[in-house]
Amino acid sequence: MLGLRKRHAGVRLPSAKTVADVALTEIPAPQNVYIPLQQHIGIAAEPCVKRGDRVLMGDPLSMSDHPMQVPVHASVSGKVRSITEGVLPSGRLGTIVHIENDGLYERRETSGRPSPHDYTPEEIRKAVHEGGVVGLGGAAFPTSVKLNPKKKIDTLLINGCEGEPVLSADHRAILELTDLMLYGIQAMQIATGAERVIIALEDHDPDGAEHLRKEAKGIAEVVVVPAVYPVSGEYTLIKAVLGRRIPIGGLPADVGVVVQNVETAVAVGRVLRDGWPLTRRIITVAGGDVERPGNYYVALGTTIADVLEHVGCPTPRQVLLGGPMMGQAVPNLDIPVVKGTSGIMALSPAEIDVREPLPCVRCGQCIAVCDKGLSPMMLLKYIQNGEWEKAEEWGLRTCMECGACAFVCPSNIPLVQWFKSGKATLSAKAAPNSKGS
Amino acid sequence: MSNQTTLLLSPSPHMHSGKTTQLAMWGVCASLLPVLGTAVYLFGTYVLILTLVTCIGAVLAEAASLALRKRPWTGEVSSLVTGLILALTLPPHAPLWVGFVGGVIAIVLGKQVYGGTGANPFNPAAVGRVFLLVSFPAQLTMWTAPFDGVSTATPLGGAEASLWTLTVGTHGGSMGETSAIAILCGAVILFAMRLIDWQAPVGTVLGTALIALLVGEDPVYHVLTGGLLFGAVYMATDWVTSPVTKRGRFIFGLGIGVLTMVIRVWGSYPEGVSFAILLMNALTPLINRAELSLREKRRKAYVRATS
C-alpha cells in the first residue's frame, strides 16, 4: 500500500465542487470558430491551409515535424474565412484561423488500433504529436515531448487532482471516459517505459478513487492525497506521492517520473484508438452568473461569448479563464477556448472578490503556506523597494503563482500580482537588448 | 466580434480565506472577554470603567494620529485591542487618568510614530505599560485585594499565595493577570480561531521555568505569578512584533521567559514581563533575518545538491 511520503506546505481550500455531479454534455459548435495556432508551450507550427479552403473536422490547420511545434486541427467543417493576427487567451498576439462552420460536421477519415499494445513507443509519440495533444491540466506542454524522456523513467504519475476549487472536468473524465483514459495511460506507459503507474486523486474525490480502484486494477495503483493546495501542481504531487524532490529549474524526468493529467490520457487514448485528433476538450463552466453550470465538451476555437450564451449568462460581470485560484479575469468575451482552458467562470457580485490592501502585519502566514519554500513577505519588500538582485536571489522566478500566499494574507495584499510584475521586470532586465535604449 | 460589456478585471486569486486582520482583531477582543469578566468579578465594576477609559484613550489617539498624518481611518480595531490589553495590565484601582494617558502613549509612541499598523517594532501595549510604570510608579503599584478592595501586596511582592489562589486569581495583582484559568480560556479561544500558534507562549513558559529551576526557585510559582501568562498569551503573540517563523517564535518566547526571570531574580523590579517583551521585540528583526536566511540557504543548498 502506498502511503504519503512527504508533508508539503500549502493551504486547505474550501471545497466548492458545485458541478462535480453534473454529467458531461456537449456545447454545439458555434457559427464561427477562432483557432489560434499557438495553444501550447513551444512554437506555433506553420499553417497548412489558406483563406478560402474548405476543411473537414479533424483536418490539420498547421503542421510541423518539430516536437515543440504542435499542430492544431479544425474543430468544425467549413470554410477558412481568414488567417490573421489576434489576441490569444494569454494576452499575447498570435495567428488565429477563423473557420465558418458549415453545420455539416463532415469528419476526416481516421483509423486507430484496438489495443495500445499494437503501437511501438515511436509510433505513439508520432501519433500523439500529429494528433495535437498537449497537457490538458493547464500548462499545455507538448505531450509527445514528455513521452520521450531523456532519462530513465520508473513511474508514470497520472494527475487526477484538481486543486482549483470548482473545476471538475477531470473528475467527470475519470467517471465517464474511463476506457479511453486507461487506453491512453497504457500507451503512455509503453512510450515512457515506466515500470509502475500511479493515479493520484485528492481526498475530496472518493467516488473517483473507488471507481478507479475497480476499473484500473492491474493497470495502475490509486493513491489519494490530502487536498492541500497546491498538491495538484506536478512538483508538489511528486513530492507528496513519491517523496522525491525535483531540483529547482529541473523536470520530473530528473527524478524518474513523468506526470500526465487524466484528460491528457483521454486525448492520447482518442488519438490512438480512434485516430481522432484533439479538437475539443472538457471545460467546467460555473459561477453564480451562469444559469446552467456544468461540465461541457467545447469545440476548440469557441469564444467565451458563445460558451456563455449556451449556458445562459446574459450579463457577465467578471469572467475568469480557469479556476478561482489561478484563473485570469478576461477583458472581453471574444477570446477563444484553447487546449489549455480548463474552466470558465462568470462570477456573481457575491462571488467577486476585490479587496482593499492594507499594510503587511508580518504574521508570517505567507511563509508558512509557500510550497516552493519562498518567503513571499520578503519578496514583496524587495520588489517594492526595487531591490531586483535580492528578489532574484530569493527565488522570485521560482514562484509558480499558485496564489496560496495571497489567499491567506490577512492584509489582502495582492502578492501574486506583485510577483507577476516583478518577474516581468526581472525578465526585461535579463534581456536588455530587447528593450532598446 | 465586438461586445460592449465592461468586465471587471482583478488579479488572481479570486478567493480569499476571509480571515482578515480586522476579523483577527475582533477575535482577540472576544478572547479577552473571559479575562475581563474575571477581573470584574474579582475587583468590581470600576475595572470596566478603567478599561473603557483606557480604550477611549487608545482609539482617540489612533484617530487623531491618522488625521494628523493625513491617513484614512480604515476602521482599525487594533487600537481597541491595544487599549484592552493595556488596561488589563493595570492595577484594578489605578486612577482613570493613568489609563487614559497609557492608552494615548501606547498608540502614539508605541505605534503611530513608526508609521502605524504593521510598522511598529515594539508591542504598543507593552510600551504603554512600561511608560506608565517608570513615570507613575506609585499609581502602578496600588495593589488591592480581590472582593474587599483592601490594600495588599502581590505574590511577587512577597505576599503568600497558594497554588489554588494563583490558579483562580484570588490574589492581589494587575486586573487581567491574576487568574491563570481565565487566561488559559482566552488562549484556547485564540488557538481555536487559529489566531496564534503555541510556540511563543509555550516558549515563554519554558524559558521562565528553566531559569527558575536553575536558580533553585519554584518554576510553577514563577509561571503563575505576575503578568507572565498574560504577557505570554496576549503580548508575545502579537503578529507585528514577534518573529514570522514558528521556530523563531519559540526562540522569541524562550527569550522572554529567560529575561523575565533575570529581571525578577537579579533586577531591581519585582516584575519584568513587559521589559522582557520589549527587549525581545528589539531582537525580532534579528531572529527574522537569521530564520529567513536559513530558509533561503536550505532552499538553495537543495538546488546545488541535486542539479
Interface residues (C-beta under 8 A of the other chain):
Chain A: V11 L13 P165 R245 I246 P247 I248 G249 G250 D254 T303 A305 T315 P316 R317 Q318 V319 L320 P324 M325 M326 G327 Q328 A329 V330 P331 N332 L333 D334 M345 L347 E351 I352 D353 V354 R355 E356 L358 P359 C360 V361 R362 C363 G364 I367 A368 G373 L374 S375 M377 M378 E393 W394 G395 E401 G403 A406 F407 V408 P410 S411 N412 P414 V416 Q417 K420
Chain B: M1 S2 N3 T5 L7 L8 L9 S10 P11 S12 P13 H14 M15 H16 S17 K19 T20 T21 L23 A24 T74 G116 T117 G118 A119 W239 V240 P243 V244 T245 K246 N288 L292 R295 E296 R298 R299 Y302 V303 T306 S307
